[in-house]
Amino acid sequence: MSSVTGSSSSSVAEGPSRSQGLGPRAAAALVFGSSAAVLVVEIVALRLLAPYLGLTLETSTMVIGIALTAIALGSWLGGLIADQVDPRRLIGPSLGVSGAVVALTPAVLRTSAEWAPALLLLIAALTILVPGALLSAVTPIVTKLRLTSLAETGTVVGRLSGVGTVGAIFGTVLTGFVLVSRLSVSGILIGLGTLLVAGAALVEWRTRGWSGTPALTLVVVAGGLATTVAPGACDTETKYHCARVVADPDRDSGRTLVLDGLRHSYVDMDDPTFLEFAYVRAIASVVDAAFPEGEPLVAHHLGGGGLTFPRYLAATRPGTRSLVSEIDSGVVRINREQLGLGPGAGIDVRAEDGRLGLRRLDAGSRDLVVGDAFGGVSVPWHLTTVEAMTDVRRVLDEDGLYVANLIDHGGMDFARAEVATLSETFEHVAVVGEPADIGLAPTAAPEGGNLVVLASDRPVDLRAAQEALNSRQTGWKTSTGDDLTSWIGDAQPLTDDYAPVDQLLQPSSTRSSRSSSLNSPTSRPGSR
């Protein structure tokens, strides 16, 4: 009797025998690969959605939240079903169906964004949730197959859990450091879908079980073909953006750089003094009023885009030396290959983060610093803080000027906070924008869009700046002194410890602006 009891306590009654289960290497490979695939889908989904939802903290949080929900749901349901059905019959469908969904994702999402934008969030959630849950179910299914004795439960569960975590790390590193820099988003997802369906076929062959691989292979092929005709594809996929260069039908030498669906820069390759966007004309007005006409400057630019303003400085102030920190090396390449940037223009572009680029500059080495860096529709938060502005002030000489492009809407909470931040750092601060947006037309509600803020430790001739704004027909006004203090109100300065830039920007206004920005020549979020 004791012998029977001992046997009962050391075996899993409903579990398959070891010969019916999986070997340790096959089990580890399945768990490793499926866990890695979940993270590949999550990271690539962020890039796929950026042109339509923006590359913001909210978008990242949403995608991560859906991915974690998929992992939790798949782990729970996978274990539950594995206790009810022969686990060997579940692995193939989990891999194959997830592969088909992943391969269809680029075409489905881009088509939805163009033709059914109201459904985009739902479809995006499903394209992450379905494959994520199916792939996450593989770990409990494989664990069930590997458990043949209660005496080794801890060892099996712990080993496979560890293998799954290592797979997730591998998928994250591979995607972020290798795949995204070498392959298109569509290529990554179609390739992953192909691998998953191939894995399903291999499992099917080994177990002589599920036989749906041929049908799913056709789905993957269809996904690949659909991607070639789906709307929203990029001319170039850089490390950070879906990029296109669009010719201006009304101006032969005009080109627009579109990043993630937003018009970021307008460049006239024959006439760099032609400034299409109102905010660029405002920056030019302020700089021209702050420095003697034609005087060469030493400038640093945080953010490059199409290098519209560095080109303007080179044309109007011969001998000007501009150093540009542009984080996206793909955008730098587009400038050289498609936007006519050649050697000898006095423009040195470095593929680097703007904050890190500032640190490399000597104190008092710049006459001018221009802030025009955007991630989606917002300035990267670490370029908005007191600490960042202190570094800007450090690199400026005693007569230096900082001028920056900002975007905000509604209550202008971010813009007011950023101006408050600059007021903590510089002695003289002013804002240029539409009168209603900067509190100079109190009877009109602010619509939002681009603003230009300037800061210096010496007075800037604002009357001359206003005259230049008027001559360029911007319709913008300048606010300073008591008017500016009243507009700032109770806005708090931003710091490295607390800078909720994405939260200060109003999402509903931002979404509206992203749509209108493609057509409006006066207020273009993220344009450079």
C-alpha positions in Angstrom: 0.0 0.0 0.0 2.8 2.4 0.9 4.5 1.6 -2.4 1.3 2.5 -4.3 1.0 5.7 -2.4 4.5 6.7 -3.0 4.1 6.1 -6.7 1.0 8.2 -6.7 2.7 11.1 -5.0 5.7 11.2 -7.4 3.9 11.2 -10.8 1.5 13.4 -12.6 -1.5 11.2 -13.2 -2.9 13.1 -16.2 0.4 14.1 -17.7 1.9 12.5 -20.7 4.8 10.2 -20.4 8.3 11.6 -21.2 8.2 9.7 -24.5 5.0 11.4 -25.4 6.3 14.8 -24.4 9.0 17.1 -25.6 12.8 16.8 -25.1 14.4 19.5 -23.0 16.1 21.1 -26.0 12.9 21.3 -28.1 11.0 22.6 -25.1 13.6 25.3 -24.5 13.6 26.3 -28.2 9.8 26.7 -28.3 9.7 28.8 -25.1 12.7 30.9 -26.1 11.4 31.6 -29.6 7.8 32.3 -28.7 8.9 34.7 -25.9 11.3 36.5 -28.2 8.5 36.8 -30.8 6.2 38.6 -28.3 8.7 41.3 -27.7 9.5 41.7 -31.4 5.8 42.3 -32.1 5.5 44.8 -29.2 8.5 46.9 -30.3 7.7 46.9 -34.0 4.0 47.7 -33.2 5.2 51.0 -31.7 6.9 52.0 -34.9 4.0 50.8 -37.0 1.5 53.0 -35.0 3.7 56.1 -34.7 2.6 57.7 -38.0 -1.0 57.5 -36.9 -1.0 57.9 -33.1 2.3 59.7 -32.6 5.4 58.6 -30.8 4.3 59.7 -27.3 4.4 58.3 -23.8 0.7 57.5 -24.1 1.2 55.5 -27.3 4.1 53.6 -25.7 2.1 53.0 -22.5 -0.9 51.7 -24.5 1.2 49.2 -26.6 3.1 48.0 -23.5 -0.2 47.6 -21.6 -1.8 45.6 -24.4 1.3 43.4 -24.7 1.4 42.7 -21.0 -2.3 41.9 -21.1 -1.7 39.4 -23.9 1.1 37.7 -22.0 -1.1 37.4 -18.9 -4.1 36.2 -20.8 -2.1 33.7 -22.9 -0.3 32.3 -19.9 -3.5 31.8 -18.0 -5.6 30.4 -20.9 -2.7 28.3 -22.2 -2.3 26.5 -18.9 -6.1 26.1 -18.5 -6.6 24.6 -21.9 -3.5 22.4 -21.7 -5.1 20.7 -18.7 -8.2 19.9 -20.8 -6.7 19.0 -24.2 -3.7 17.1 -25.3 -1.0 19.8 -25.2 0.7 18.4 -28.3 -2.4 19.5 -30.4 -2.0 23.1 -29.2 1.5 24.1 -30.1 1.2 24.1 -33.8 -2.0 26.2 -33.9 -0.6 28.7 -31.4 2.5 29.3 -33.6 0.8 29.1 -36.9 -2.2 31.3 -36.2 0.0 33.9 -34.5 2.3 33.9 -37.5 -0.5 34.5 -39.9 -1.8 37.5 -37.8 1.7 39.0 -37.5 2.2 38.8 -41.3 -1.1 40.5 -41.9 -0.6 43.2 -39.4 1.2 45.9 -41.6 -1.4 45.8 -44.3 -4.3 45.6 -42.0 -3.1 48.5 -39.7 -2.1 50.8 -42.5 -5.4 50.2 -44.4 -7.4 50.8 -41.3 -5.6 54.0 -40.5 -6.4 55.3 -44.0 -9.9 54.0 -44.5 -11.3 53.3 -41.0 -9.4 55.5 -38.5 -12.2 55.2 -35.9 -11.4 51.5 -35.7 -7.6 51.9 -35.6 -7.2 51.5 -31.8 -9.4 48.4 -31.7 -7.6 46.8 -34.7 -4.2 47.8 -33.3 -5.1 46.2 -29.9 -6.2 42.9 -31.6 -3.1 42.7 -33.8 -1.0 42.8 -30.6 -3.3 40.9 -28.3 -4.0 37.9 -30.5 -0.5 36.9 -31.5 0.8 37.9 -28.0 -1.7 35.7 -26.2 -1.2 32.7 -28.6 2.6 32.9 -28.3 2.5 33.4 -24.5 0.3 30.3 -24.3 3.2 28.2 -25.6 5.2 28.3 -22.3 2.4 26.7 -20.1 1.7 24.2 -22.9 5.3 23.2 -23.1 5.6 23.1 -19.3 2.7 20.7 -19.2 4.4 18.4 -21.7 7.6 18.5 -19.7 6.1 17.8 -16.3 6.2 14.0 -15.7 6.9 14.0 -12.0 5.9 16.2 -9.1 9.4 15.8 -7.8 10.8 17.9 -10.6 8.0 20.5 -10.9 10.1 23.4 -9.5 13.1 22.5 -11.7 11.0 22.4 -14.9 8.9 25.4 -14.2 11.9 27.5 -13.1 14.0 26.5 -16.1 11.4 27.2 -18.7 10.4 30.5 -17.0 14.1 31.5 -17.1 14.4 30.5 -20.7 11.3 32.5 -21.6 12.8 35.6 -19.9 16.0 35.2 -21.8 14.1 34.8 -25.0 12.2 38.1 -24.3 15.5 39.9 -23.6 16.9 38.5 -26.8 13.9 39.6 -28.8 14.1 43.1 -27.4 17.9 43.5 -28.0 17.7 42.0 -31.5 14.8 44.2 -32.6 16.2 47.5 -31.1 19.8 47.1 -32.1 19.7 45.0 -35.3 16.4 44.5 -37.0 15.0 48.0 -37.0 18.2 49.5 -38.3 18.4 47.0 -41.2 14.9 46.0 -42.1 11.6 47.7 -42.8 8.8 47.3 -40.3 6.8 45.3 -42.9 9.8 43.1 -43.5 10.3 42.3 -39.8 6.7 41.3 -39.3 6.3 39.3 -42.5 9.6 37.6 -41.8 8.6 36.8 -38.2 5.2 35.5 -39.4 7.0 33.2 -41.9 9.3 31.8 -39.1 6.3 31.2 -36.9 4.4 29.3 -39.6 7.5 27.3 -40.4 7.8 26.5 -36.7 4.2 25.3 -36.7 5.0 23.1 -39.7 7.9 21.6 -37.9 5.9 20.8 -34.8 3.2 19.3 -37.0 5.7 17.1 -38.7 7.2 15.9 -35.4 3.8 15.2 -33.7 1.8 14.2 -36.8 -0.9 16.4 -35.3 -2.6 19.6 -36.6 -2.5 20.1 -40.3 -3.4 23.7 -41.0 0.1 24.9 -42.1 -0.7 25.0 -45.9 -3.6 27.4 -45.3 -1.7 29.6 -43.0 1.2 29.7 -45.4 -1.2 31.2 -48.0 -2.3 33.8 -45.4 1.4 34.8 -44.9 1.9 35.1 -48.6 -1.3 37.2 -48.9 -0.1 39.4 -46.1 3.2 40.1 -47.9 1.4 40.9 -51.1 -1.1 43.1 -49.4 1.7 45.1 -47.8 3.0 46.1 -51.2 -0.3 47.8 -52.1 -1.5 49.0 -48.7 -1.6 52.7 -48.1 0.8 54.5 -45.8 4.1 52.9 -46.8 7.3 54.8 -46.4 9.8 55.8 -49.0 12.4 55.3 -46.3 12.2 53.7 -42.8 14.9 55.2 -40.5 15.7 54.2 -37.0 13.0 56.5 -35.7 10.7 57.5 -38.5 8.7 56.5 -41.5 10.1 59.1 -43.9 9.0 60.5 -47.3 10.2 63.4 -49.4 7.3 65.0 -51.3 7.8 67.4 -54.2 5.9 70.7 -54.2 3.7 70.8 -57.3 3.7 74.6 -57.1 7.4 75.1 -56.8 9.8 73.0 -58.8 12.7 73.2 -56.3 10.4 72.8 -53.2 10.6 69.6 -51.2 8.7 68.6 -48.0 10.2 66.1 -45.5 7.3 64.1 -44.0 8.1 62.0 -40.9 5.5 59.7 -39.5 2.8 61.5 -41.4 3.8 65.0 -40.3 5.3 67.7 -42.4 8.5 68.3 -40.6 10.4 70.5 -43.0 10.1 72.4 -46.2 13.3 72.9 -48.2 13.7 75.0 -51.4 16.9 73.4 -52.8 17.5 76.4 -55.1 16.6 79.2 -52.8 17.3 78.5 -49.1 16.0 82.0 -48.2 12.5 80.9 -49.1 10.8 80.0 -45.8 7.4 78.3 -46.2 6.5 77.7 -42.6 5.3 80.6 -40.5 7.3 79.5 -37.4 10.6 79.4 -39.4 9.9 82.9 -40.7 9.4 83.9 -37.0 12.7 82.4 -36.0 14.4 84.1 -38.9 12.8 87.4 -37.8 14.0 87.1 -34.3 17.6 86.1 -35.2 17.9 88.8 -37.9 16.8 91.4 -35.3 19.2 90.1 -32.6 22.4 90.2 -34.7 23.8 92.7 -37.2 22.7 92.0 -40.8 25.0 89.6 -42.6 27.2 88.9 -39.6 28.4 85.3 -39.6 27.4 83.3 -36.5 28.5 80.2 -34.7 25.3 78.2 -34.1 24.2 75.0 -32.6 20.9 73.3 -33.6 19.0 70.9 -31.4 17.2 68.8 -34.1 17.8 68.9 -37.8 14.9 67.7 -39.9 15.4 69.1 -43.4 18.0 71.7 -42.1 15.8 74.6 -43.3 17.1 77.2 -40.9 20.8 76.2 -41.0 20.6 76.5 -44.8 19.0 80.0 -44.4 21.8 81.1 -42.1 24.4 79.9 -44.5 22.8 81.8 -47.4 22.1 85.1 -45.5 25.2 85.1 -43.3 28.1 83.8 -45.3 30.7 82.2 -43.1 28.2 81.0 -40.5 29.2 77.7 -39.0 26.3 75.5 -37.9 26.6 72.3 -35.9 23.4 70.2 -35.9 22.6 67.4 -33.4 20.1 65.2 -35.3 19.4 61.9 -33.5 18.2 60.1 -36.6 21.0 59.1 -38.9 18.4 58.2 -41.6 17.2 61.8 -41.7 20.8 62.9 -42.1 21.2 60.6 -45.0 18.0 61.9 -46.6 19.3 65.4 -46.4 22.4 64.4 -48.3 20.8 62.1 -50.9 17.4 63.7 -51.5 17.5 67.3 -50.2 20.7 68.5 -51.8 22.9 69.0 -48.7 26.5 69.1 -50.0 29.9 69.8 -48.5 31.1 73.3 -48.1 27.7 74.7 -46.8 29.1 75.4 -43.3 26.7 72.8 -41.9 28.1 70.0 -39.8 25.5 67.4 -38.9 26.1 64.8 -36.2 23.8 61.8 -35.6 23.5 62.3 -31.8 21.1 63.1 -29.1 20.7 66.9 -28.6 21.3 66.8 -24.9 24.5 64.8 -25.2 25.6 67.1 -28.1 25.3 70.1 -25.8 27.5 68.5 -23.2 30.3 68.2 -25.7 30.4 71.9 -26.5 32.7 74.4 -24.8 31.4 77.1 -22.6 30.7 80.4 -24.3 31.4 78.8 -27.8 28.1 79.7 -29.5 26.4 82.9 -30.6 23.1 81.1 -31.2 21.3 77.9 -30.1 18.2 76.8 -32.0 15.8 74.3 -30.4 13.8 72.4 -33.0 13.8 68.8 -32.0 10.5 66.8 -31.9 9.5 63.3 -31.2 6.1 63.1 -32.8 4.4 66.4 -31.9 6.3 67.1 -28.7 9.7 68.3 -27.7 11.6 65.4 -26.1 11.2 66.0 -22.4 14.9 66.0 -21.6 15.4 69.0 -23.8 12.8 71.1 -21.9 14.1 71.2 -18.4 15.9 73.7 -16.2 19.0 71.5 -16.3 18.9 71.4 -20.2 18.4 75.1 -20.4 21.3 75.7 -18.0 23.5 73.8 -20.4 22.2 75.9 -23.3 23.1 79.0 -21.3 26.6 77.6 -20.6 27.5 77.1 -24.3 26.2 80.6 -25.3 28.5 83.6 -25.1 27.5 86.6 -23.1 25.5 88.1 -26.0 24.1 84.7 -27.1 20.5 83.9 -28.0 18.4 80.8 -27.5 15.4 80.5 -29.8 13.1 77.4 -29.9 10.0 76.1 -31.7 7.3 74.9 -29.4 3.9 73.3 -30.0 0.9 73.3 -27.8 -2.9 73.6 -27.9 -5.9 74.4 -25.6 -4.7 75.8 -22.3 -1.1 75.9 -23.6 0.0 74.2 -20.4 3.3 72.8 -21.9 4.2 76.1 -23.6 3.6 78.1 -20.4 5.6 75.6 -18.4 8.5 75.8 -20.8 8.5 79.6 -20.8 8.5 79.5 -17.0 11.5 77.1 -17.2 13.4 79.6 -19.4 12.5 82.4 -17.1 14.3 80.5 -14.3 17.4 80.3 -16.5 17.7 83.5 -18.6 17.3 87.1 -17.7 15.3 88.1 -20.8 12.5 85.9 -22.2 9.8 86.6 -24.9 7.3 84.5 -26.8 6.2 85.0 -30.4 3.0 83.5 -31.8 -0.6 84.0 -32.8 -2.1 86.7 -30.5 -4.8 84.5 -29.1 -2.3 81.7 -28.3 -0.1 84.0 -26.2 -2.8 85.9 -24.4 -2.7 89.1 -26.5 -6.2 88.6 -27.8 -8.1 87.7 -24.6 -11.5 87.6 -26.3 -10.4 84.9 -28.7 -9.9 81.3 -27.6 -6.4 79.9 -28.4 -6.3 77.4 -31.2 -2.8 76.3 -30.6 0.0 75.3 -33.0 3.6 76.5 -33.2 5.1 79.2 -30.9 8.6 80.6 -30.9 10.3 81.4 -27.6 13.5 83.4 -27.3 15.8 83.8 -24.3 19.0 85.7 -23.6 21.0 87.3 -20.9 21.0 90.6 -22.9 18.0 92.5 -24.3 16.9 91.6 -27.8 15.4 94.4 -30.0 11.8 93.1 -29.9 10.6 96.1 -31.9 12.9 95.2 -34.8 11.8 91.6 -34.4 8.1 92.7 -34.7 8.8 94.7 -37.7 10.5 91.7 -39.3 7.5 89.6 -38.4 5.2 92.1 -40.0 7.3 92.3 -43.2 7.1 88.5 -43.5 3.4 88.6 -43.1 3.2 86.1 -40.3 0.4 87.8 -38.3 2.3 86.9 -35.2 2.9 89.1 -32.2 5.5 89.3 -29.5 4.8 89.0 -25.8 7.1 90.0 -22.9 7.1 91.7 -19.5 3.9 91.8 -17.6 1.8 90.4 -20.5 4.1 87.3 -20.5 4.1 87.0 -16.8 0.3 87.0 -16.8 0.2 84.4 -19.6 2.6 82.1 -17.7 0.3 82.3 -14.7 0.9 79.5 -12.2 2.8 77.2 -14.6 5.7 75.4 -12.9 9.2 75.1 -14.4 10.2 71.7 -15.7 13.1 69.8 -14.2 15.0 66.5 -14.9 13.1 65.2 -11.9 9.7 66.2 -13.1 8.9 67.0 -16.7 5.5 65.5 -17.7 5.7 67.0 -21.2 3.3 64.5 -22.9 0.7 64.9 -20.2 0.8 68.7 -20.4 0.1 68.6 -24.1 -3.6 68.2 -24.7 -4.2 64.9 -26.6 -7.5 65.9 -28.3 -6.1 69.1 -29.7 -2.9 67.3 -30.7 -4.8 64.7 -32.7 -6.7 67.4 -34.5 -3.5 69.2 -35.2 -1.8 66.2 -36.7 -4.6 65.9 -39.2 -4.7 69.5 -40.2 -0.9 69.9 -40.3 -0.7 68.1 -43.6 -2.6 71.0 -45.3 -2.0 74.2 -43.3 1.0 76.3 -44.2 1.0 78.4 -41.1 1.0 75.9 -38.2 2.8 72.6 -38.7 3.6 70.5 -35.6 7.1 69.2 -35.7 8.0 71.0 -38.8 11.6 72.1 -39.2 
